[in-house]
Each structure stands twice: as C-alpha cells, then as structure tokens.
C-alpha cells in the first residue's frame, strides 16, 4: 500500500459550514456539547458525542449511543450538506488563525494512510492511549461507517515537496470559509498531480502529532474485521510539514487527596525543588513550571530526572516523577480522577479561574518543540498523556470519508 493515497471524499458546502462543522471534541465541556447538540441537529457534535454527553440514565447504553451517532450522520447525508467527489482525490487544506498579533498559516495534504506499518510505511507514535477510549472509537468507526477528523501527522519538510504543495494552491479552491477564529481553504488534487504528491511523501517518516486514539481505533477495527474489509486498511489523515507546526502545552490541575493547607503544600513541594513567588506564572523556558495555589502565582524549578530516557527529560515527565506522583498520588495521569487538563489555547486565566472555583492546584507548563515529539517517537518511547497541544486543529465535519461509499466506488 502506498504511504498516501486519494479517496472519494466529501467536503462540506460553504453554506453549511457554520451549522455543521465544529471545533475539536475535547475543546467543549460535556455541558457545552449537550447544549449544542440539543439546539442543532446538524452539528457534527451529534456524530462524535460520547457516553458522558448523554443523560445519566443512558450513560451505560453504548449501542444506543452508536445508533444515535449513525442516525446523526444519515441526517447530514439527507440534508445534502456535502459536495461529493467520486474520483480518488487528495486535498490541500490550509488553516489560517490569529496568533500572537499575527497570522499563523499551516498547509497540509489530506488523504488516506495505511493503518498497519510495513517495511515501506512507517508511522511513528509518541503517546500512550487508553484502551477503553480507543475501543469505543473503534466501534464508533464501524457503526457510523464514516470518519471526519483526520489524524494529524507531520514530516520533515523539504523544498521540493513544499513547492509541489504550493503549486496545487494555484487552482480554484473547492471551499473557502472564514470566521473570527479560523480561515479554511481546501483545494482538490487528482490525476498525475496527486500521484506526484504521493510519490514525494513516499520516502518520508510520518509522526503522529494528534490522533493517537483515532489511529489505535483504526487498528482495532481492522483487526476485528479479520483484515477482510478493504476500507479499514487505511485511515483519514492530514500531513503537515514540521516547520509549520505550532505546539502549545497542556496545563495541569490537580486535586489534593489530603486537603492540605496551602503553606503545607508549598513546604512539601519546596522539599524537592526551588519555589519563587512570581507575578508572571507562565514559564519562560524549559525546566520551569508555573504554580498556582490559593490565588497566588509561583514558579518552580524542576529537579532533573532520575532516568536517562529521552521522554523522562521532558518537563511533563519530571513534574510527574517529582511532584504529581509522590505528593498528589497521581499514579496514572491518564486515568487519575483528581487531575484535569487545560489546553494551551484556553490560556492561563482559565487555569486560575478553575482553581479558584474548586481549590485545586494549577501547574502551568512550557510548550515542547516539534523536534521533542519527533525525537521521542524515533526513540520508540511514549510520552505521558496530554504532553502537547497542537494547533490549529482541523474542524470536524469539513471532510467526511464514507467507508461504504468508498467501497462501492472503488
């Protein structure tokens, strides 16, 4: 199987963008998702919803949830909100967002990549996944028979591939849409031009930057199909060059199981690292972490890791090793009940606001660099959950890959 191939894709019509497409699923609280889905039957959140979005009496009904998601996808098909392309196509997807007083632009290739590694295809991972979540997503993929949120991959850019992508953007786009948060432009690529793009990617190692659970779900769905269902042998992805990736942190908030007083917590943390009271809580460099406790801001200097592994040198791992595990009992940061993650785009003020509301302790992280993610993946190591937040994230509902339609056409 080629490393990147086209598919008979669906792209949302410009008149329906506002009503159909949504931000990343985890950028909304369960309460926000419930409100949106109850008010808008065509929002793509109706398709990506999970058990926690349902009323309490239905939160154990997995089959009921999957049926509702499938029905929501059918509603979009019947409403004719998508323009369809029958020939296998790649798509160039450009996202422009305001960032730090300027505009950050990121241009990727949307297509299908293999689910299984081989000697000729290598997709490297850097994060652990939660089996329960990937299992539900796997069942969702099969039940709904469609996917929309592409797995985000990156690669080491070069001039030849960069030029080829730029040439593809000289054609008339199939979609241009803009709001206060994002401008999205989509171009369709077919024929020899698509073949050239695929060949230029063929020698690239690909690194997952966002979508580890989606990839795990695709792998599980293929395994359960006994490798007989051809569309499940590949998955929807978008490939962005490494020099355009914008990496932000995931900040941490932790509840204290012992309900200690602020001074006691400060003394406990200061027993392993230096603490400075600081007006500016955002750390300016790696090795430092902002601390928000009882309405006060501090910065702490993290101790070095006791391990020589590459991943253990990262701030998120050092914080886990020296503070979160020994002082707050966080054994598994992916499943611990008294830990909360705040995506970097929401900002430090959200960390403070939430901590003020529930008296939890906030840890403000310095962002990783894309080379950190790639290095960990190359070393075959895995980062702790929520180590990085990549943005901008593709909107759900812009692209749809219909597995059954794909099987019929191909």
Buried (B, 14 or more C-beta within 10 A) or exposed (E): BBBBBBBBBBBBBBEBBEBBBBBBBEBBEEEEBBEBBEEBEBBBBBBBBBBEBBEEEEEEBBEEBBEBBBEBBBBBBEEEBBBBBEEBBBBBBBBBBEBEEEEBBBBBBBBBBBBBEEEEBBBBBBBBBBEEBBBBBBBBBBBBBBBBBBBBBBBBBEEEBBEBBEBBEEEEBBBBBEEEEBBBBBBBBBEEBBBBBBEBBEEBBBBBBBBBBBBBBBBBBBEBBEEEBEBBBBBBBBBBBBEBBBBBBBBBBBBBEEEBEBEEBBEBBEEBBEBEEBEEBBBEEBBBBBBBBEEEBBBBEBBEBEEEEBBBBBBBBBBBBBBBBEBBBBEEBBEBEBBBBBBBBBBBEBBBEBBEEEEBBBBBBBBBEBEBBBBBBEEEBBBBBBBBBBBBBBBBBBBBBBBEBBEEBE
